[in-house]
Amino acid sequence: MANPTQPNVGFTSSNTQERQGPTPPNPDNKAPILPPPSFVTPPRFPPPTLHLQKQDQASNVLSPANDGVIRTGSGHVPHLSTPPGPPVFTSPVRPAAVPFRTSPASPQPVAFSSGSSLPALSPQQLSNGSDELQQHRVSDSIIEDHVPAEDSSFVLFSAHKVLKQKKQANVPSLGFGALLSPGREISTGPQVIQRDPHRCQICGAYANIYSNILLGSGQWQCVICRKLNGSGGEYIAYNKEELHRFPELSSPMVDYVQTGNKGPSFVPVSDSRISAPVVLVIDESLDEPHLQHLQSSLHAFVDSLPPTTRLGIVLYGRTVSVYDFSEESVASADVLPGDKSPSQEYLKALIYGTGIYLSPMHASLPVAHSIFSSLRAYKLNIPEASRDRCLGTAVEVALAIIQGPSADLSRGIVKRLGGNSRIIVCAGGPNTYGPGSVPHSFSHPNYPYMEKTALKWMENLGREAHRHNTVVDILCAGTCPVRIPILQPLAKASGGVLVLHDDFGEAFGVNLQRASARSAGSLGLLELRTSDDILITQVVGPGEESHVDTHESFKNDTALYIQMLSVEETQCFSISMETKGDIKRDSVFFQFAIQYSNVYKADVSRVVTVRLPTVDSISGYLQSVQDEVAAVLIAKKTLLRAKNHSDAIDMRATIDERIKDIALKFGSQLPKSKLHRFPNGISLLPELLFHLRRGPLLGSIIGHEDERSVLRNLFLNASFDLSLRMLAPRCLMHREGGTFEELPAYDLAMQSDAAVVLDHGTDVFIWLGSEVAADEGRNAAALAACRTLAEELTEFRFPAPRILAFKEGSSQARYFVSRLIPAHKDPPYEQEARFPQLRSLTQEQRTKLKSSFVHFDDPSFCEWMRSLKVVPPEPR
């Protein structure tokens, strides 16, 4: 059904000259330059460190369908999903002059144990047969003395040991796996090698710190396939100390970097950031309140950009307006129809004409401010959801101007742009006009077919952007539903992220800045290799199938290859693994290799190798389990199947069954009872899964399915730190003197004389007790301290969370209460055991606290565990 004709009223021409087609600008139309509004950004602090680890596989094949599922030879279904996840957050964070106590349960880096070794090579295995050659295993002294702890921060394993018995190791309810952050940066950085790596000629694995080295011949043994390889004489040494000069033999993680001018895309380091433009695609069909907030955020955004950043501005409504920066003192726009994709002839006329559509901020900052000030509110009396918005056409045009030539204002030269580019869509409503659109009304007789067509078109547009190394982020705001299922494929296929906001205010403005500041590598390829005993069964993350033919280089390359949609610090891959059979050796190896082009156009191959010991003892294995990592792995596998509200309800039941099965397989049965005690070695796991079950990811806290869908896609690709916070909130109580104490996320923290900060990943809540709120001085001091802490905890997080503050008893406090475990229903002895801070309260305070709760049917953690016929583990 054709949409009714609407005039283009997104902005007026009082400050902006519109014109049809690429015609010369009118220099007489001067635009007033308004001063930008003030915009407060949080102070900068050093980024927290993240712990990660490494893994590999044998014989797997990826499948791009079904959320990026990777299928392996065993018939298991590894999965890959796409949107990038947000930045990092870690456990011990200390705000300036605001110390607080932290939980002892933060994940620890994997110990690169040197207790196990590869079997010695016999003289018959040496190529020259000389028995004078010495064998050297680069492990003991080098691993213990020369490996920095940060090197393990790229990969986190769910356990630091592997069970030898297949039946015990492959219990699906607990599982085994790793979280990998390929693009993560750490303060010290990996050791850099500017030469080609030594790789196994059989399987393609890289020489590493665990390789056996034959000092006399320089040969090295591959840890994956255990075959001998030559080093061209490089590794010949008189003693093992001489091998320390090779970074790959003294560190578990290295970067091989090639910066030579090997192709047309080479850009010198000094100019590389200039070649990565940012194009804003802005919805012009907004009402006045939303427009005012958006203008403030846009003014602050351009003020935050580095002077060399190239910016493009595109507006869309019923038409697409592309702003031309040819004149420094005036803004003019070329207007294209939005009902269909622009033809190649028209795009060529636009791009190869005299207009400049990408301009460095140092030359066009006043013009950008004048453009934003010229925006006008939507004037027609048409509901928000029914207004024409040609979002698809606008993104096509933005992608075209990124790929086309543009004159450099400072030098007057023409450069081909592209690579690591970013399109940021500021959307206030659904795409209802032109390609990729759906009808205004769900009751349209042809809506299902048009929706299916729109989904496919948007996905293809996202893939086209990815082929041109351009990421599309979609930042939505306002009260109008934006039809998330239609927009999500565009962001997902390009390697971008879709984020919802209440309005275009502070959180939107912060995310706008952080989205553009994210450094994104391109052309990422992830290689996963493991010992023959290990099989990768599932991968969840921002990538898709990649068939790489390496048979000409390597005889038996069984690596799993994943084409990464982008390479960013905020991303994470969740990798599930099993053992193929009983393991005979004392250790197993995992190797990750990430090949990508970084923001400086250098070709990087990051190689991380991990060795884990194998054990027979179940108790020893359980002691090595990292509860938080295991919980995040389980949550990502569970959320992958929770595609709608009905699925989410089913997944809650699977959490229950998982807890019962772990207690049955690894716990102990109580005497004269059918109850099983949950194993104390993983005592944190059930509480984390209880938060998952009742929180926003699977529970009923979020009402609208669009919000749940956005959170789900964000969680599937999020870094470990953000995933953990989205899974289970972190509770910090404000104390007198400006200190904070970390407490369990129980409702027992809602004490009237206290202020509490609850960090739940995408939301941070500040709760002020009634006694604190009643005292004006205490209220102001506590609120300021809590707000400062919240901003510092989330300073590098993307997406930036909402920060909401409210008082005890207010209607908004329900958002806070619903995310806490209702422990007030438990008997006093259990409350004290799991919430020791209660012991510091007087009897009067405890009575007052007890009387403040409203009783409801939601079970406490202990009640839930007992309903499953499982005895809760002792608290740590």
N, C-alpha and C positions, 0 to 999 in steps of 0.2 A: 504494500500500500504506500503510495507516495505521500511524503510528508507535506503539510501545508507550507506554503512559501512564507519565510520570515525574513524581514530585512536584517542586514548585518548591523547590529546595534551594540556590539561588544565594546566598542570604544568610539569616541567622537573625534572629529578632525580638528578640534581646537588646538591641540598640541601636536597632532600627527597628520601627515599628508598621506592619504591613501591613493593608490593608483592601480589601474588594471594593467598587468604585464610589466616587464622590466623596462621602464622608461626612465630617463634621467631625473634626478631629484630636483626639487624646487628650492634653491638656496634662500629664497626670500621668506620662506615659512619658518620662522625661528621658534624654537620651543623653549619655554621657561625651564630653568634647571632648579628643581627644588632640593633643599638640603635633605639628606637621608635621615630617617628617624633613628633614634638611638636604639641599639639592640645589644643587650648584655649577653655575653658569652662566658661560659664558665672558665676559670683559670686552667692553665695547662699543667699537667703533672706527667711524670714518666709513665709509659704504658706498663700495665701489669704483665707478668710472664705467665705463659700457659705451658702445661706439660702435655706432651704427645709422644707417640711411639710409632713403631713401624711394622709392616707386615708384607706378605707376599702370597703368591698362589701358584697352583699348578693346574693347567688345562682348564681354562674358563672362556666363555664366549659371552659378550654383552648383547643385550637386546634393548633397543631404544624405547620401546613402548612401555605402557603401564608405569608411569612415573619414573622412567629411566631404569628399567629393571635389567640387571645383568644376570644372564643364565649361565650356569656352569655345567661341566660335564656330568656332574652327579645328579642333575635334575633339580637341584635347588635353585631358587630364584633370587639372585642378588638384585637389589633395587638401587636406582639412582634417581634422585629428584633434583630440582634445579635452582630455586631462588637462593641467592647468597644469604648467608647469615650474617648477623651483626657482630660488632667488635667484641673485645674481650673484657672479662670481669673476673677477678680472682679473689681468693679468700682473704689473705691478710692485706687489706688496704688501710692505710692510716691517713686520714685527712689531716691537714695542717692544724696542729694544736688540738686535735680531737682524737685522742687515743681511745681504743676500745679493745676488748678481749675477743679473740677469734676462736673459731671452732678447731679442735684438734683433728678434725676429719678431712682436712684438705688433701687432695691427691698428691702423692710423692712421686718424684721421677723414678723411672725404672733403674734399678741397679744393674749395670752391665757386668754381670758376674763373670769372673775368669776362672771359676772352679772347674769348668768342663773344657775339654779340648777335642780337636779332631784326631782321629787315629793317625799314628805316624806312617809316613810313606816308606815303602820298602825301596831298596836300591833298584829293583826291577822297574819301578814306576818312574824313575828319573830318566830324562831323555838322553843324557850322555852316559848313564851307567856308572858314574864315578862315585865310589863310596867315600870320597873325601868331602863331598858336599854336605853341608850341615843343613838340617831342617830348622826353621825358625817359625814359631807360632807367635804372631804379633798380638799378644793378649795381656799377659800378667802385668808386666811393669807399665806398659803403655796405657792399657785400659784404666788401671787404678790410679796412675799418676798424671795422666795427660788428658783425660776426658772431662770437659766442663759439664756441670749438671744441666745447663741450659740446652745441651744438644738433644736431650731426650724430650724437650718440650714440644717437638713437632708431632709426636705420636704418644698416645696414651693407650695402654693395653688394659683390658678389664681385669687381668691378673698378671702378676710378675713371674708366674710359673705355669707350666703346662702339664696336665696329667698324662701319664704314659698309657693308661688303659683306655681304649677307645670308648668302652661302654660308660665309663665314669666321665670322661672328658666331654662327650657329646650329649649330655643331658640338656635338652632344648630349653627347659624352663630357666636355667641360669645362663647358659651359653658362654661363648668365648669370642672376643673380638678386639678391635682397636678403633680409635678415633684419630684420624690424620688431618692435620691442617697444613696443606702444601704451601700456601702463601704466607704463612706466619713469619713475622719478623721478630727477632730478639735483639737485645741491646748489644751483645757481643758479636752476633752474626757468625755464620759458619766460616770455616777456612776456605779461601778462594784459590782455585787452581786454574791457571790460564794455559791449559793444554788439553789435548784429547785424553779421555779416561782410558784406562786399561780394562777391557771387558772380556768376559769369558766367550770363547769362540763356539762353545756348545750351546749355552742357554742365554747368553747376553747379560748375565749379572756383572756387577762392577767389582773390581778389586777393593777390598775394604780392610778395616782394622782387625777383623777376625780371620783373614785369609792366612793360610800357611805359606811361608816364604822359604824357598830354598836359596840360601845365601850365595852359594857358589855359582849357580846358574841364573839366579834372578827369577826363576819360575814361581808361580803362585797357584794355590789350589782354590778353586771356586767353592764357596760355602753352600751354594744352592745345589749344584749338580756334582760337586766333589771331583771335577776334572782338572788336570794340570794345564796351565796356560803360560805362554812366554810373556816377558815384559820388555823385549827388545834390549835386554841387558841393563835396564834402568834400576832394577831391584837388586842387582849384584852388590853385596856388601861384605865386609870383613866381620862385622858383628851386628847384633840387632839394634844397637844404639844408632848406627848410621841410618837405619830405616826411619828414624824419627823425622827426618827432613821431608818425608813424603806425607802431606796432610791426610791423604786417604788411608794411610797405614797407622795413623796416630789419633784419628778422630772418627767417631761413628757417623758424622755428618759433614759433608763437604759440598761446595758449589763449584762446578766446572763452568767457567764463563768465557764466552767468545765474543769479542767486541769489534772484530775486524769488519771492514766495509765489504760484505759478501753479497750484497744485493741492493736493489733499488730502494728498499725501505730503510736503509741505514740513515740515521740522523745523528750528528755529533751530540755528545752528552749535554753540551751547553744549550742546544736548541731542542732537546727531546721533549721537554714538557710543553713547549710551544706547539708541538705537533698534535697534541691531544685536546681537542676543543670540547666545550660543554655547550649543549643547545637546550635552552628552556622551551618547552612546549606548553603553553598556558591556556587554560580554559577561560574564555572571555564571557561566558554566560552565567555570571555570578551576581547574586544580590548584593546590595550595598554593605551590609555588615561583614560578609565573607570577603568582599573585595578589599575593604580597608585593612583587614588582617593580612591578606595576601600581599598587598602593596608594601606594608611594613616589612614582611619577611623577605620580599624580593629586594628592597632597598638594602637591607642588612646583608643579604646574600652577595650582591655584587661588591659591596664594600669589603667583604671578607676574602674575595678572590685575589690570588697573586697577580701582580701587574702584567705578567706575560701570558696569563690564561686567556685563551681565545673563547669568546662568548658569542652565541647566536640566540636570537629571540624569535619565536614563532607563536602566534596566537591562533586559536581555532574556535569557531562557532559553527555557523553555516558555511563560512568560507575560511580559508587559511591565509593569514597575513604574515609575510616574511619581512622582517625589518632590515633595512639597508643602512650601513654605517658609513656611507661614502662621505657625508658631510659631518664634521665633528660637532656642529652647533645645532643640527636639526635631525629629527628622526622621521624617516619615511618608510612606507611599507609597500611591498608588492603583494597584490591580492590574487589568490588562485581559488577557483571553485572547489568546493569540498564534497560534491556529490559523487565524484569518481577519482580514481588514481590519476595523478598528473601524467601526461604523455611525455615520452622521452624528448620529443622535439621542444615542448614547452620548458622542461627542466633544463635542457641545454641552453635555450635562450635566456633563462634566468641565471644559470650558473656561470655561463661564459660571457655574460654581459658586463656592464660597467659597475654593477652593484657589488658591494662588499657585505657579506652576510655573516662572516666570522671575523671578529676584530679583537685584538688584545685589549685588556682592560685599561692599560696605561694610556691608550689613545681614545677610548670610547666610554669611559666611566660616566661623564656627564650626560652623554646621549642615552645610556642605559637608564639612568635615573629619570630622564625626561620621558622615556617610553613608559616606565612603570607609573609615573605620575599622570600620564594621559589616559590611563585605563578608566573606563566608565562602567557603571553597573548596568545590568540587564534591565530594559525598560518595559518590555511587553508583559502583559498579564497572562503569562503561560507558566504552568507548574514547572518546577525545576526538572523533574524527571522527563518532561515532554519537550524540553528545549532541544533544538538541533545542535549536535556536537559531532564534528567530523574528525574525531581523534585519530583514526587510522590514516586518513589522508595527511594530516599534519605530521605524523611520525615519518611517513614516506618522504615528505618534503624535507624534514630535518635531516634524515639519513642522506638525502641527495646532496644537500649543501655541505655536509661533512665530507663527503667523498669528492666533491668538486673542488676546483682550484679557487683560491681566494687571494687577493693581493694583500701583501704585508704592508700595513700603513707606514711603518717606520722605515722600510727599505724600498718599497715599491716593487718587490719581486713576487713571483708567483710560485707557490709551493703546493705540492700534493699532500693533503692532510689525511688523517686516518690513523687507526691503531690506538687502542686504549681510549677511544672516544666515548662520550657519555651523553645520552639524551635523558633529560629529566622532565617527565610529564607532571604538570600540576593540574589535577582533575577534580572537578566539583560535581560531576554527574556522569551518567552512562554515555557510551558511544552510540548515538542513535541516528547518525546520518552518514551516508557514504559507505565505502568499503569497510568490512569488518563490523558493521553496525547491526543492531537488533531493533525491532519496533519499540515505540514508546510504551506500549501496553502488552502485558503478558497474555491478554485475551485475544491478541491478533491470531486469526485462523491459521496462519502459516508460521507462527512463532517457533515451534520446534525445529523446523527445517532451516529457518533463517539463523537460529542460534547455532546449529551445527555448522552451517556455512561460515558464520562469523568466527567460531572457535578455530576452524582450520585456517582461515585467512590470517587471523592474528598470530597463530603459531608460525605460519610461513613467513610473516613479516619479522617476527622475532629471530627466526633462523637466518633470514637475509641480513639483519643487523649483526648477528654473530659472525657471519661470513666476512663482514667488513670490519670486524674487531670493534664493534660498537655495542655498548651495554645500554639497555633501556630500563630506567627506574621509573616507577609510577607511584607518585605520592598523592593519595586521595584525601580529601577533607570535606567537612560539611555534613549536613543531615540527609542529603539526597543519596539513595542507594546507587552505587556505581556499577552494579552487575559484575561483581568480582570474577565469576567464571569466564566472562568474556575477555577481561583485561589480563588475567593471570597468565595465559599462554604467551602473551607478548613479552612480558617481563621474564618469564621462566626460560623461554627458548633463547633469549638473548644473553642470559647470564645475569639479569638484573633482579630487582626485588620490588614487590608491591607492598605498600604500607598504608594503613588507614589511620586517620587522625580525626579528632572531634571537630577541629576547626583549623583555619590557616594561621593560627597564632604561634606561640613560642615553640612548642614541640615540632610543628611543621617547619618553622624557620631553621631550627637546629638540624633537623634531618636533611633539609635542603643543602645546608653547608657541608654536612658530613658525607652526603651522597657524592657531591662533586669532589671532595677531598680524598675519597678512597682511591688508593693507587691500585690500578688493575693491570696485571700482566695479560698477555694474549697468547694465542696459539699453544695453550697448555695441553700437555699429554702426560698422563700418569701411568707409570709402569709398576705393577705389583708382582713380587716374586717371593716365594716361600720355599722352605725345605720340602722334600717330597712327601713328608708325613702330614703336611697341612693342606687343607682344601678351603679355598674361599667360597662361601655359599651365598653371600649377599653383600651388596654395596649400596649405601644410600648417600646421595650427595649431588652436588651441582655438576653433573657430567652425563655423558651418553656414550653409546657404543662406538668403538673405534676398531676397525679391522686393519691391523698393521702387518704387512708381509715382511718379515725379517729373515726368511729362510735363506736368502742369499748371503746374509752376514752371519747368521747363527744357525747351527744345524738342528737344534731342538729347543726353540724358544717357547716356553709354556707360560710366559707372563700374561697377566690380565692387563689390557690396555684400555684406558678411559680417556676420552676426549673431554677436557675441562672446558666449560662454557666461558669461564673467566678465571683469573688467578688472583684472588684477593685474600687479605689477612683474615677477613671475617668468615671465611668458609670452612667447612669441615666435611670429611667423608667418614661415614660409619661403616666399618668393615666387619662382617661376621664370618667366623671360621669354624671348621671342625677338623678332627684328625681322621685320616683315611684308614688307620688301623692302629694296633698297639705300637707305641714308639719304643725303639730299642736304644736309641742314642741318649746321651746325657743332656743334650741341648738341641734346640731348633732355631732356625734363622729366618728373619724377615727382612726384605729389602724393598725400599720405595725409591723410585727415581721419578722426579718431576721435571719435565723439559718445558720451558716456556720462554717467551720474549718479555723482558721486564719493561718498566716505564722508560728506561733509557735506551731501548731497542737492542740491548745486549741479549744474546742467546745464553740461557742459564740451564744447566742440568744439575739439580739438587739431588744428592744421593744420601739416603739415610739407611743404616743397617743396624738391626737389633738382634741380639741373641737372648733367648729365654731358656733357663734351665728346665728340665723335665723332672717330675717327682712321681712317686708311687703313693705317697700319703695324701689322703683326702684332707685331713686336718691341716697339713702343710700347705696344700693348695688353697684352702679356704682362707688361711691367714694372709695369703698373697693377693687375694681378690681386692680390687679397688671398688668399693661399694658405689661411689658416685659415677665412675666411668661405666660400670656394669649397668647402673640404672639408666644412664643416658642411652646406652646401646639398646637396652630393652625398650625404652620409650620410643626411640626412633623407629624400631621395627614395628611397634604397636601402632604408632601414629600413621605409618605408611598405609595401613589397612583401614584406618578410620576416615574414610573419604566424605562421610556425611554424618548427620546426627544419629541415624539408626546404627551405622557402623560403630560410632563412638560408644553407644550403649553396649553393643556386643563386645567391644574391646575391654570394657570394665570387667566383664565376666572372665575374660582371658587373664586379666591381672590376678583375679581371685584364684583361678586354677594354677597359675604360675607359682603363687605363694605356697599353695598346698603341695605342689609337686616338689618344690625345693625343700620344704620341711620333710617330706617323705623320703627323698633321695639322699639328702645330706644332714638332716636333723636326727634327733633321738626320740624314741617313744617313751612316754612317761610310764612308770611302773603301774600295773593294774589299771591302765587307761588306754583309750583309743587316741588320745591327743598326742601330737608330735610337737616337740620344742623346735622352734626355728634356730638354725645354727648361729651361735654367738659370733663366729668368725666373720659373718656378713650381717651384723646386727643393724646397720644403717639402711640396708637395701629395702626392707619392707616399708619403712616409713617414707622413703623417697617415692616408692611406687604407690603408696596411699595418697600422697600429694598429687601424683599423676592422675589417679583414679577420680579424685574429687575436684581437681583444679580446672582451669580454663581449657586445657587441651582435650580432656575427655569428659569432664564434669558438666554441670548445668549452670555454671557461673555466667557464661556468655550466652545471651539469648539469640542473637542473630547469626545465622549460618555463615554469612559472609565474613564476619569477624573470626569465627572458628577456622574457616578455610585459610584466611591470611595467616593466622597464628600457626596453623599446621604446616604450611609451606615454608614459613620462616624457620620453624623449629627443625624441619628435616635437613636444612642446610646450615644451621647455626653452628658457631664455634662451641667448643665444650663449655666454656664459661657461661655464655648466654644460655645454652641449652639447659645447663644445670639450674640456672636461676629461673628459667621458664618452667622447669619441672617442679622445683621446690623453692619456696620463698626463703629469704634470709631475713631474720628478725634482729633488730638492734635497738636496745632501750637506752634512752638518754638519761644520764645521771647528772647530779649537781656538779658543777665545775667543768662542764663541757665534755665529759667522757661518755663513751658508749660501751655497753656490754652486749655481747652477742648471746642470744637466748634461742631455745627451740621455738619454732613457729607454731606455738600453741596459744589458744585464746586466754590462757592464764597470764599472758603478758599485758592484757588490757587492764592495767591498774590505774585507778583514778588520779594518783599523784605522779604519774609518769608520762613521758612522750615516747612514741615508738615509731621507728622507720621500718617498713616492710618492703624489701626489694624483690619483686616478682618478675624480673626480666624486662618485659615490655611495659610494666607499670611499677611505679614506686609510690607507696602510700605513707603519709605522715599522719599519725593518730595522736591526738592530744587529749589526755585524761581530763575529766571535769574539773578537778582541783587545779590543774595546771592552767586550763583555759580560763578559769575564774580570776586568776591573778594576772593582771595585765603585764606586769614586768616579767614574771616567769613564762607567760605565754609567748611573749615576743622573743625572749632569749632562747627558749626551747625550739620555737619554730625556726628561728634563724639558724641555729646549730644543726637541726635536722635537715633543713633545706640545703645547707652547705655540704653536709655529708652525702645527701642524695645526689647532688650535682657532681661531687668528686668521685663517687662510686661508679657513676654512669658516664663519665667524661668522654671516654673513647668508644662508647657503645653505639652500634648502629643496627637497627633504628634506635634513635634516642627515645627513652620511655616517657610516658606521661608522668608527671609528678603532681599528685593530688594530696591536699591537706584538708583534714576535717576534725571536728571535735566529737568527743564521746557522746553518744545518743543522737547524733544527727542522722538524717536519712542516708547521706552518702557513706556513712560509716559501714554500711552493709557490704560495700566492696572490700573493705579491710577484713571484717569479721568472717566473710565467706571463704577466705583463703587461709584461715588459721584452723589447726586441728582442734576440735571441741573437747579439750581434755578436762573441762570443768565437771564432766559427768563421771569421771573416774574416781575411785576411792582415794582418800588423802595419801595413803602410803605410795600408791602408784603415781600420783601427781608429784610428790616430792622426789621420787626416784627419777622421773623423766623431766622434771622441771625444778632443779635444785634451788633456784632463786627463791622459791616459796618459803624456804626455811628461814630466810632473813626477814620475813614479815611477822608482825605481831599478830596475836590472836584476833584483835579487833580489825586489823587490816585484812586478814584472811576471811573473816566473816563478812566484811563489807564487799570484798571481791566476789565471794560466792553468791551474795544476794544480787549482784549486778547482772548476772547472766540470765538470758531468756532461754528457757529449755525448749528444745525441738528434737526431732527424731533422728537427725544426722548422727551416726555412731562416732565414737572416739576411735583413735587408732587401736587401743587395746580391745575395745568391743568388736571392732571389725576383725581383728586377728582371731579372737575366740569364736566368732561366728563361722570361721573357716575350719574350726577344730584344730587350731594351731596356737601354741603358747608363745606369746611375744618374746623376743630375745631380751636379754638383760641390756639396759642402756649402757653406753660407753661412758 
